[in-house]
Amino acid sequence: MDPAATTSPALSVAITVLVVLLALTGFGIYTAFGPPSKRLTDPFDDHDD
């Protein structure tokens, strides 16, 4: 019996959503704390009143 034939489509969708969520979270953390963060500016510092 082929395991792919017995897998529920809902499980495939859930795994896909989980992988996308983890990828976006990883990209956000990399952007916030990795090398690209050097180019980020703080909008509150730009408007000193």
PDBQT receptor file of N, H, CA, C and O in Angstrom, charges set to zero:
ATOM      1  N   MET A   1       0.839  -1.182   0.000  1.00  0.00    +0.000 N 
ATOM      2  CA  MET A   1       0.000   0.000   0.000  1.00  0.00    +0.000 C 
ATOM      3  C   MET A   1       0.887   1.251   0.000  1.00  0.00    +0.000 C 
ATOM      4  O   MET A   1       1.850   1.336   0.762  1.00  0.00    +0.000 OA
ATOM      5  N   ASP A   2       0.564   2.190  -0.836  1.00  0.00    +0.000 N 
ATOM      6  H   ASP A   2      -0.219   2.121  -1.455  1.00  0.00    +0.000 HD
ATOM      7  CA  ASP A   2       1.331   3.428  -0.964  1.00  0.00    +0.000 C 
ATOM      8  C   ASP A   2       0.922   4.409   0.142  1.00  0.00    +0.000 C 
ATOM      9  O   ASP A   2      -0.259   4.739   0.254  1.00  0.00    +0.000 OA
ATOM     10  N   PRO A   3       1.876   4.884   0.965  1.00  0.00    +0.000 N 
ATOM     11  CA  PRO A   3       1.510   5.816   2.045  1.00  0.00    +0.000 C 
ATOM     12  C   PRO A   3       0.934   7.126   1.521  1.00  0.00    +0.000 C 
ATOM     13  O   PRO A   3       0.107   7.741   2.194  1.00  0.00    +0.000 OA
ATOM     14  N   ALA A   4       1.349   7.562   0.348  1.00  0.00    +0.000 N 
ATOM     15  H   ALA A   4       2.021   7.062  -0.198  1.00  0.00    +0.000 HD
ATOM     16  CA  ALA A   4       0.834   8.819  -0.204  1.00  0.00    +0.000 C 
ATOM     17  C   ALA A   4      -0.640   8.691  -0.573  1.00  0.00    +0.000 C 
ATOM     18  O   ALA A   4      -1.371   9.682  -0.553  1.00  0.00    +0.000 OA
ATOM     19  N   ALA A   5      -1.081   7.489  -0.907  1.00  0.00    +0.000 N 
ATOM     20  H   ALA A   5      -0.487   6.684  -0.923  1.00  0.00    +0.000 HD
ATOM     21  CA  ALA A   5      -2.477   7.291  -1.285  1.00  0.00    +0.000 C 
ATOM     22  C   ALA A   5      -3.406   7.307  -0.072  1.00  0.00    +0.000 C 
ATOM     23  O   ALA A   5      -4.592   7.610  -0.203  1.00  0.00    +0.000 OA
ATOM     24  N   THR A   6      -2.875   6.983   1.101  1.00  0.00    +0.000 N 
ATOM     25  H   THR A   6      -1.912   6.736   1.207  1.00  0.00    +0.000 HD
ATOM     26  CA  THR A   6      -3.716   6.938   2.297  1.00  0.00    +0.000 C 
ATOM     27  C   THR A   6      -3.665   8.233   3.106  1.00  0.00    +0.000 C 
ATOM     28  O   THR A   6      -4.394   8.371   4.088  1.00  0.00    +0.000 OA
ATOM     29  N   THR A   7      -2.815   9.185   2.710  1.00  0.00    +0.000 N 
ATOM     30  H   THR A   7      -2.222   9.073   1.912  1.00  0.00    +0.000 HD
ATOM     31  CA  THR A   7      -2.689  10.446   3.432  1.00  0.00    +0.000 C 
ATOM     32  C   THR A   7      -3.878  11.343   3.129  1.00  0.00    +0.000 C 
ATOM     33  O   THR A   7      -4.295  11.487   1.979  1.00  0.00    +0.000 OA
ATOM     34  N   SER A   8      -4.408  11.934   4.175  1.00  0.00    +0.000 N 
ATOM     35  H   SER A   8      -4.069  11.816   5.108  1.00  0.00    +0.000 HD
ATOM     36  CA  SER A   8      -5.542  12.837   4.028  1.00  0.00    +0.000 C 
ATOM     37  C   SER A   8      -5.100  14.142   3.367  1.00  0.00    +0.000 C 
ATOM     38  O   SER A   8      -4.018  14.640   3.676  1.00  0.00    +0.000 OA
ATOM     39  N   PRO A   9      -5.906  14.707   2.468  1.00  0.00    +0.000 N 
ATOM     40  CA  PRO A   9      -5.560  16.001   1.864  1.00  0.00    +0.000 C 
ATOM     41  C   PRO A   9      -5.464  17.117   2.906  1.00  0.00    +0.000 C 
ATOM     42  O   PRO A   9      -4.710  18.073   2.726  1.00  0.00    +0.000 OA
ATOM     43  N   ALA A  10      -6.223  16.996   3.989  1.00  0.00    +0.000 N 
ATOM     44  H   ALA A  10      -6.835  16.219   4.136  1.00  0.00    +0.000 HD
ATOM     45  CA  ALA A  10      -6.165  18.011   5.039  1.00  0.00    +0.000 C 
ATOM     46  C   ALA A  10      -4.789  18.036   5.698  1.00  0.00    +0.000 C 
ATOM     47  O   ALA A  10      -4.309  19.102   6.086  1.00  0.00    +0.000 OA
ATOM     48  N   LEU A  11      -4.157  16.886   5.827  1.00  0.00    +0.000 N 
ATOM     49  H   LEU A  11      -4.547  16.020   5.512  1.00  0.00    +0.000 HD
ATOM     50  CA  LEU A  11      -2.823  16.832   6.412  1.00  0.00    +0.000 C 
ATOM     51  C   LEU A  11      -1.814  17.535   5.507  1.00  0.00    +0.000 C 
ATOM     52  O   LEU A  11      -0.931  18.241   5.993  1.00  0.00    +0.000 OA
ATOM     53  N   SER A  12      -1.941  17.347   4.211  1.00  0.00    +0.000 N 
ATOM     54  H   SER A  12      -2.659  16.773   3.817  1.00  0.00    +0.000 HD
ATOM     55  CA  SER A  12      -1.046  18.013   3.268  1.00  0.00    +0.000 C 
ATOM     56  C   SER A  12      -1.205  19.525   3.333  1.00  0.00    +0.000 C 
ATOM     57  O   SER A  12      -0.216  20.257   3.296  1.00  0.00    +0.000 OA
ATOM     58  N   VAL A  13      -2.424  19.988   3.429  1.00  0.00    +0.000 N 
ATOM     59  H   VAL A  13      -3.228  19.393   3.460  1.00  0.00    +0.000 HD
ATOM     60  CA  VAL A  13      -2.682  21.424   3.516  1.00  0.00    +0.000 C 
ATOM     61  C   VAL A  13      -2.137  21.973   4.828  1.00  0.00    +0.000 C 
ATOM     62  O   VAL A  13      -1.537  23.047   4.846  1.00  0.00    +0.000 OA
ATOM     63  N   ALA A  14      -2.336  21.258   5.915  1.00  0.00    +0.000 N 
ATOM     64  H   ALA A  14      -2.824  20.385   5.902  1.00  0.00    +0.000 HD
ATOM     65  CA  ALA A  14      -1.845  21.702   7.220  1.00  0.00    +0.000 C 
ATOM     66  C   ALA A  14      -0.321  21.789   7.235  1.00  0.00    +0.000 C 
ATOM     67  O   ALA A  14       0.239  22.742   7.776  1.00  0.00    +0.000 OA
ATOM     68  N   ILE A  15       0.340  20.819   6.658  1.00  0.00    +0.000 N 
ATOM     69  H   ILE A  15      -0.114  20.044   6.218  1.00  0.00    +0.000 HD
ATOM     70  CA  ILE A  15       1.803  20.832   6.602  1.00  0.00    +0.000 C 
ATOM     71  C   ILE A  15       2.284  21.988   5.731  1.00  0.00    +0.000 C 
ATOM     72  O   ILE A  15       3.263  22.651   6.073  1.00  0.00    +0.000 OA
ATOM     73  N   THR A  16       1.616  22.235   4.621  1.00  0.00    +0.000 N 
ATOM     74  H   THR A  16       0.821  21.696   4.343  1.00  0.00    +0.000 HD
ATOM     75  CA  THR A  16       1.990  23.342   3.746  1.00  0.00    +0.000 C 
ATOM     76  C   THR A  16       1.843  24.682   4.457  1.00  0.00    +0.000 C 
ATOM     77  O   THR A  16       2.725  25.536   4.365  1.00  0.00    +0.000 OA
ATOM     78  N   VAL A  17       0.739  24.868   5.160  1.00  0.00    +0.000 N 
ATOM     79  H   VAL A  17       0.022  24.175   5.234  1.00  0.00    +0.000 HD
ATOM     80  CA  VAL A  17       0.517  26.113   5.904  1.00  0.00    +0.000 C 
ATOM     81  C   VAL A  17       1.576  26.265   6.992  1.00  0.00    +0.000 C 
ATOM     82  O   VAL A  17       2.085  27.365   7.202  1.00  0.00    +0.000 OA
ATOM     83  N   LEU A  18       1.914  25.188   7.680  1.00  0.00    +0.000 N 
ATOM     84  H   LEU A  18       1.501  24.293   7.509  1.00  0.00    +0.000 HD
ATOM     85  CA  LEU A  18       2.931  25.232   8.721  1.00  0.00    +0.000 C 
ATOM     86  C   LEU A  18       4.292  25.600   8.157  1.00  0.00    +0.000 C 
ATOM     87  O   LEU A  18       5.009  26.406   8.751  1.00  0.00    +0.000 OA
ATOM     88  N   VAL A  19       4.656  25.026   7.025  1.00  0.00    +0.000 N 
ATOM     89  H   VAL A  19       4.073  24.372   6.543  1.00  0.00    +0.000 HD
ATOM     90  CA  VAL A  19       5.948  25.335   6.411  1.00  0.00    +0.000 C 
ATOM     91  C   VAL A  19       6.004  26.801   5.978  1.00  0.00    +0.000 C 
ATOM     92  O   VAL A  19       7.020  27.466   6.180  1.00  0.00    +0.000 OA
ATOM     93  N   VAL A  20       4.929  27.305   5.390  1.00  0.00    +0.000 N 
ATOM     94  H   VAL A  20       4.103  26.765   5.226  1.00  0.00    +0.000 HD
ATOM     95  CA  VAL A  20       4.893  28.715   4.970  1.00  0.00    +0.000 C 
ATOM     96  C   VAL A  20       4.986  29.628   6.186  1.00  0.00    +0.000 C 
ATOM     97  O   VAL A  20       5.712  30.622   6.154  1.00  0.00    +0.000 OA
ATOM     98  N   LEU A  21       4.271  29.309   7.248  1.00  0.00    +0.000 N 
ATOM     99  H   LEU A  21       3.681  28.502   7.274  1.00  0.00    +0.000 HD
ATOM    100  CA  LEU A  21       4.307  30.115   8.465  1.00  0.00    +0.000 C 
ATOM    101  C   LEU A  21       5.710  30.132   9.071  1.00  0.00    +0.000 C 
ATOM    102  O   LEU A  21       6.197  31.188   9.477  1.00  0.00    +0.000 OA
ATOM    103  N   LEU A  22       6.353  28.986   9.133  1.00  0.00    +0.000 N 
ATOM    104  H   LEU A  22       5.958  28.128   8.803  1.00  0.00    +0.000 HD
ATOM    105  CA  LEU A  22       7.711  28.927   9.670  1.00  0.00    +0.000 C 
ATOM    106  C   LEU A  22       8.705  29.680   8.788  1.00  0.00    +0.000 C 
ATOM    107  O   LEU A  22       9.624  30.321   9.297  1.00  0.00    +0.000 OA
ATOM    108  N   ALA A  23       8.525  29.605   7.475  1.00  0.00    +0.000 N 
ATOM    109  H   ALA A  23       7.779  29.084   7.062  1.00  0.00    +0.000 HD
ATOM    110  CA  ALA A  23       9.412  30.327   6.563  1.00  0.00    +0.000 C 
ATOM    111  C   ALA A  23       9.261  31.836   6.734  1.00  0.00    +0.000 C 
ATOM    112  O   ALA A  23      10.259  32.555   6.777  1.00  0.00    +0.000 OA
ATOM    113  N   LEU A  24       8.026  32.320   6.833  1.00  0.00    +0.000 N 
ATOM    114  H   LEU A  24       7.216  31.736   6.798  1.00  0.00    +0.000 HD
ATOM    115  CA  LEU A  24       7.809  33.756   7.031  1.00  0.00    +0.000 C 
ATOM    116  C   LEU A  24       8.330  34.226   8.382  1.00  0.00    +0.000 C 
ATOM    117  O   LEU A  24       8.875  35.325   8.487  1.00  0.00    +0.000 OA
ATOM    118  N   THR A  25       8.168  33.408   9.413  1.00  0.00    +0.000 N 
ATOM    119  H   THR A  25       7.725  32.515   9.328  1.00  0.00    +0.000 HD
ATOM    120  CA  THR A  25       8.689  33.752  10.732  1.00  0.00    +0.000 C 
ATOM    121  C   THR A  25      10.219  33.820  10.703  1.00  0.00    +0.000 C 
ATOM    122  O   THR A  25      10.816  34.746  11.251  1.00  0.00    +0.000 OA
ATOM    123  N   GLY A  26      10.833  32.853  10.074  1.00  0.00    +0.000 N 
ATOM    124  H   GLY A  26      10.348  32.100   9.628  1.00  0.00    +0.000 HD
ATOM    125  CA  GLY A  26      12.293  32.850   9.954  1.00  0.00    +0.000 C 
ATOM    126  C   GLY A  26      12.798  34.039   9.167  1.00  0.00    +0.000 C 
ATOM    127  O   GLY A  26      13.810  34.639   9.529  1.00  0.00    +0.000 OA
ATOM    128  N   PHE A  27      12.110  34.388   8.098  1.00  0.00    +0.000 N 
ATOM    129  H   PHE A  27      11.288  33.901   7.804  1.00  0.00    +0.000 HD
ATOM    130  CA  PHE A  27      12.506  35.551   7.300  1.00  0.00    +0.000 C 
ATOM    131  C   PHE A  27      12.356  36.839   8.104  1.00  0.00    +0.000 C 
ATOM    132  O   PHE A  27      13.200  37.730   8.012  1.00  0.00    +0.000 OA
ATOM    133  N   GLY A  28      11.293  36.940   8.887  1.00  0.00    +0.000 N 
ATOM    134  H   GLY A  28      10.607  36.216   8.962  1.00  0.00    +0.000 HD
ATOM    135  CA  GLY A  28      11.086  38.131   9.718  1.00  0.00    +0.000 C 
ATOM    136  C   GLY A  28      12.156  38.276  10.782  1.00  0.00    +0.000 C 
ATOM    137  O   GLY A  28      12.651  39.377  11.024  1.00  0.00    +0.000 OA
ATOM    138  N   ILE A  29      12.515  37.175  11.416  1.00  0.00    +0.000 N 
ATOM    139  H   ILE A  29      12.114  36.281  11.220  1.00  0.00    +0.000 HD
ATOM    140  CA  ILE A  29      13.574  37.219  12.430  1.00  0.00    +0.000 C 
ATOM    141  C   ILE A  29      14.908  37.571  11.786  1.00  0.00    +0.000 C 
ATOM    142  O   ILE A  29      15.672  38.357  12.347  1.00  0.00    +0.000 OA
ATOM    143  N   TYR A  30      15.201  37.007  10.625  1.00  0.00    +0.000 N 
ATOM    144  H   TYR A  30      14.581  36.369  10.169  1.00  0.00    +0.000 HD
ATOM    145  CA  TYR A  30      16.442  37.317   9.921  1.00  0.00    +0.000 C 
ATOM    146  C   TYR A  30      16.482  38.794   9.532  1.00  0.00    +0.000 C 
ATOM    147  O   TYR A  30      17.522  39.441   9.659  1.00  0.00    +0.000 OA
ATOM    148  N   THR A  31      15.359  39.327   9.060  1.00  0.00    +0.000 N 
ATOM    149  H   THR A  31      14.514  38.801   8.957  1.00  0.00    +0.000 HD
ATOM    150  CA  THR A  31      15.313  40.728   8.658  1.00  0.00    +0.000 C 
ATOM    151  C   THR A  31      15.442  41.652   9.867  1.00  0.00    +0.000 C 
ATOM    152  O   THR A  31      16.090  42.695   9.780  1.00  0.00    +0.000 OA
ATOM    153  N   ALA A  32      14.837  41.281  10.987  1.00  0.00    +0.000 N 
ATOM    154  H   ALA A  32      14.311  40.434  11.057  1.00  0.00    +0.000 HD
ATOM    155  CA  ALA A  32      14.850  42.137  12.175  1.00  0.00    +0.000 C 
ATOM    156  C   ALA A  32      16.188  42.112  12.909  1.00  0.00    +0.000 C 
ATOM    157  O   ALA A  32      16.621  43.139  13.432  1.00  0.00    +0.000 OA
ATOM    158  N   PHE A  33      16.842  40.967  12.955  1.00  0.00    +0.000 N 
ATOM    159  H   PHE A  33      16.491  40.133  12.530  1.00  0.00    +0.000 HD
ATOM    160  CA  PHE A  33      18.042  40.844  13.778  1.00  0.00    +0.000 C 
ATOM    161  C   PHE A  33      19.300  40.489  13.000  1.00  0.00    +0.000 C 
ATOM    162  O   PHE A  33      20.396  40.565  13.556  1.00  0.00    +0.000 OA
ATOM    163  N   GLY A  34      19.182  40.108  11.747  1.00  0.00    +0.000 N 
ATOM    164  H   GLY A  34      18.292  40.046  11.296  1.00  0.00    +0.000 HD
ATOM    165  CA  GLY A  34      20.338  39.721  10.951  1.00  0.00    +0.000 C 
ATOM    166  C   GLY A  34      21.000  40.916  10.292  1.00  0.00    +0.000 C 
ATOM    167  O   GLY A  34      20.726  42.058  10.661  1.00  0.00    +0.000 OA
ATOM    168  N   PRO A  35      21.868  40.666   9.320  1.00  0.00    +0.000 N 
ATOM    169  CA  PRO A  35      22.569  41.746   8.630  1.00  0.00    +0.000 C 
ATOM    170  C   PRO A  35      21.658  42.792   7.972  1.00  0.00    +0.000 C 
ATOM    171  O   PRO A  35      22.030  43.965   7.952  1.00  0.00    +0.000 OA
ATOM    172  N   PRO A  36      20.489  42.433   7.435  1.00  0.00    +0.000 N 
ATOM    173  CA  PRO A  36      19.642  43.482   6.841  1.00  0.00    +0.000 C 
ATOM    174  C   PRO A  36      19.132  44.504   7.853  1.00  0.00    +0.000 C 
ATOM    175  O   PRO A  36      18.665  45.573   7.459  1.00  0.00    +0.000 OA
ATOM    176  N   SER A  37      19.212  44.197   9.148  1.00  0.00    +0.000 N 
ATOM    177  H   SER A  37      19.591  43.329   9.467  1.00  0.00    +0.000 HD
ATOM    178  CA  SER A  37      18.694  45.132  10.159  1.00  0.00    +0.000 C 
ATOM    179  C   SER A  37      19.533  46.398  10.246  1.00  0.00    +0.000 C 
ATOM    180  O   SER A  37      19.078  47.400  10.798  1.00  0.00    +0.000 OA
ATOM    181  N   LYS A  38      20.732  46.373   9.720  1.00  0.00    +0.000 N 
ATOM    182  H   LYS A  38      21.102  45.559   9.272  1.00  0.00    +0.000 HD
ATOM    183  CA  LYS A  38      21.581  47.568   9.759  1.00  0.00    +0.000 C 
ATOM    184  C   LYS A  38      20.981  48.695   8.926  1.00  0.00    +0.000 C 
ATOM    185  O   LYS A  38      21.242  49.867   9.197  1.00  0.00    +0.000 OA
ATOM    186  N   ARG A  39      20.181  48.356   7.914  1.00  0.00    +0.000 N 
ATOM    187  H   ARG A  39      19.969  47.404   7.693  1.00  0.00    +0.000 HD
ATOM    188  CA  ARG A  39      19.580  49.366   7.039  1.00  0.00    +0.000 C 
ATOM    189  C   ARG A  39      18.234  49.873   7.541  1.00  0.00    +0.000 C 
ATOM    190  O   ARG A  39      17.676  50.811   6.972  1.00  0.00    +0.000 OA
ATOM    191  N   LEU A  40      17.702  49.257   8.612  1.00  0.00    +0.000 N 
ATOM    192  H   LEU A  40      18.156  48.495   9.074  1.00  0.00    +0.000 HD
ATOM    193  CA  LEU A  40      16.411  49.680   9.131  1.00  0.00    +0.000 C 
ATOM    194  C   LEU A  40      16.556  50.980   9.909  1.00  0.00    +0.000 C 
ATOM    195  O   LEU A  40      17.566  51.207  10.575  1.00  0.00    +0.000 OA
ATOM    196  N   THR A  41      15.538  51.833   9.818  1.00  0.00    +0.000 N 
ATOM    197  H   THR A  41      14.717  51.649   9.277  1.00  0.00    +0.000 HD
ATOM    198  CA  THR A  41      15.547  53.079  10.581  1.00  0.00    +0.000 C 
ATOM    199  C   THR A  41      14.380  53.075  11.556  1.00  0.00    +0.000 C 
ATOM    200  O   THR A  41      13.385  52.382  11.345  1.00  0.00    +0.000 OA
ATOM    201  N   ASP A  42      14.509  53.843  12.612  1.00  0.00    +0.000 N 
ATOM    202  H   ASP A  42      15.318  54.406  12.783  1.00  0.00    +0.000 HD
ATOM    203  CA  ASP A  42      13.465  53.957  13.611  1.00  0.00    +0.000 C 
ATOM    204  C   ASP A  42      12.650  55.210  13.300  1.00  0.00    +0.000 C 
ATOM    205  O   ASP A  42      13.176  56.319  13.407  1.00  0.00    +0.000 OA
ATOM    206  N   PRO A  43      11.371  55.063  12.916  1.00  0.00    +0.000 N 
ATOM    207  CA  PRO A  43      10.582  56.232  12.541  1.00  0.00    +0.000 C 
ATOM    208  C   PRO A  43      10.366  57.197  13.705  1.00  0.00    +0.000 C 
ATOM    209  O   PRO A  43      10.126  58.383  13.478  1.00  0.00    +0.000 OA
ATOM    210  N   PHE A  44      10.445  56.715  14.945  1.00  0.00    +0.000 N 
ATOM    211  H   PHE A  44      10.640  55.752  15.129  1.00  0.00    +0.000 HD
ATOM    212  CA  PHE A  44      10.266  57.605  16.095  1.00  0.00    +0.000 C 
ATOM    213  C   PHE A  44      11.497  58.494  16.290  1.00  0.00    +0.000 C 
ATOM    214  O   PHE A  44      11.376  59.621  16.770  1.00  0.00    +0.000 OA
ATOM    215  N   ASP A  45      12.677  57.993  15.921  1.00  0.00    +0.000 N 
ATOM    216  H   ASP A  45      12.775  57.077  15.531  1.00  0.00    +0.000 HD
ATOM    217  CA  ASP A  45      13.874  58.816  16.014  1.00  0.00    +0.000 C 
ATOM    218  C   ASP A  45      13.902  59.882  14.922  1.00  0.00    +0.000 C 
ATOM    219  O   ASP A  45      14.524  60.930  15.098  1.00  0.00    +0.000 OA
ATOM    220  N   ASP A  46      13.244  59.629  13.811  1.00  0.00    +0.000 N 
ATOM    221  H   ASP A  46      12.739  58.778  13.668  1.00  0.00    +0.000 HD
ATOM    222  CA  ASP A  46      13.230  60.591  12.714  1.00  0.00    +0.000 C 
ATOM    223  C   ASP A  46      12.398  61.820  13.043  1.00  0.00    +0.000 C 
ATOM    224  O   ASP A  46      12.614  62.875  12.447  1.00  0.00    +0.000 OA
ATOM    225  N   HIS A  47      11.456  61.719  13.971  1.00  0.00    +0.000 N 
ATOM    226  H   HIS A  47      11.281  60.862  14.456  1.00  0.00    +0.000 HD
ATOM    227  CA  HIS A  47      10.541  62.816  14.283  1.00  0.00    +0.000 C 
ATOM    228  C   HIS A  47      10.697  63.264  15.729  1.00  0.00    +0.000 C 
ATOM    229  O   HIS A  47       9.751  63.221  16.515  1.00  0.00    +0.000 OA
ATOM    230  N   ASP A  48      11.921  63.700  16.067  1.00  0.00    +0.000 N 
ATOM    231  H   ASP A  48      12.690  63.736  15.429  1.00  0.00    +0.000 HD
ATOM    232  CA  ASP A  48      12.121  64.235  17.429  1.00  0.00    +0.000 C 
ATOM    233  C   ASP A  48      11.386  65.552  17.580  1.00  0.00    +0.000 C 
ATOM    234  O   ASP A  48      11.553  66.473  16.780  1.00  0.00    +0.000 OA
ATOM    235  N   ASP A  49      10.588  65.622  18.597  1.00  0.00    +0.000 N 
ATOM    236  H   ASP A  49      10.452  64.873  19.246  1.00  0.00    +0.000 HD
ATOM    237  CA  ASP A  49       9.830  66.853  18.843  1.00  0.00    +0.000 C 
ATOM    238  C   ASP A  49      10.280  67.501  20.122  1.00  0.00    +0.000 C 
ATOM    239  O   ASP A  49       9.759  68.550  20.499  1.00  0.00    +0.000 OA
TER     240      ASP A  49
